């Protein structure tokens, strides 16, 4: 089992290059960064964690691709990942190119975790052709299109939400057939999609119910999809403020535990380094 770190990735926070170096020095395996290219200021859909406005640090997130590139450049072994990328809010050709470029430039150290988001207005602003009810179905199609763009010399795709004739799309990813594509859905619908098309599952554990129950749900969804139970690797994002139970996650077969500080503020560099030391020490007790 590995340990990773996630950050709100604010411009006022620790620089991704320095953060990457600090993680690698302390034995962390990976850095994960999420995204919102914007957030509607209408307040129509409240922030799920509090029922109010999103925290300032949540509103000030930088772009994950550029930030992860800086972290990769400053390190040699650290894996980098999006968690989660809102693929439906990106142009499919730009997304294919950016992901493949980062995979090439990082030496094949990239993983891509995807999500459907929580804000209907946000999706409507950038993808008005995709209804909120259709977001899961649309994401599955976008993933199919990515795989076609990366696999074929002159790919074409004809679907419900994406439709294009033969194109040239380069570079191709360094990792073959492509960087692993993880999905963060946690309900029955989300787990069904994990089982159908994802290379891995990356849920947030908020401690609201026994995590082992959802693992059983996943095994059932995998069997329904014709895949073997426990055949999909699981990475757990530990909700900020929760103490990671590394031993328990290892017993459950989790391949990676990703920890992070509060979403409600931008911690100082000293606070981050202190937290990393604490988590590295706790994780080291497993071995």
FENTA-V310024 format. One record per backbone hydrogen bond with DSSP energy under -1.0 kcal/mol. CO is the residue of the C=O (numbers start at 1). NH is the residue of the N-H. If there is no record, write none. Layout:
CO/NH
CO/NH
//
This chain:
2/257
3/29
4/259
5/32
9/62
10/13
15/19
16/20
17/21
18/22
19/23
20/24
21/25
22/26
23/28
24/27
29/79
30/5
31/81
32/7
33/83
47/50
47/51
52/47
55/59
56/60
63/67
64/68
65/69
66/70
67/71
68/72
69/73
70/74
72/75
79/31
80/111
81/33
82/113
84/35
85/87
85/115
86/89
87/90
91/95
92/96
93/97
94/98
95/99
96/100
97/101
98/102
99/103
100/104
101/105
102/106
103/108
104/107
109/80
111/82
112/182
113/85
114/184
119/123
120/124
121/125
123/127
127/130
132/135
134/138
135/139
136/140
137/141
138/142
139/143
140/144
141/145
142/146
143/147
144/148
145/149
146/150
147/151
148/152
155/167
157/164
162/159
164/157
180/112
181/199
182/114
183/202
187/191
188/192
189/193
190/194
191/195
192/196
193/197
194/198
200/183
201/235
203/237
205/239
210/213
211/215
212/216
213/217
214/218
215/219
216/220
217/221
218/222
219/223
220/224
221/225
222/227
223/226
228/231
233/201
234/255
234/256
236/258
237/205
239/242
244/246
245/249
246/250
247/251
248/252
249/254
250/253
255/2
256/236
257/4
258/238
259/6
268/272
269/273
270/274
271/275
272/276
273/277
274/278
275/279
276/280
277/281
278/282
279/283
280/284
283/286
284/287
//
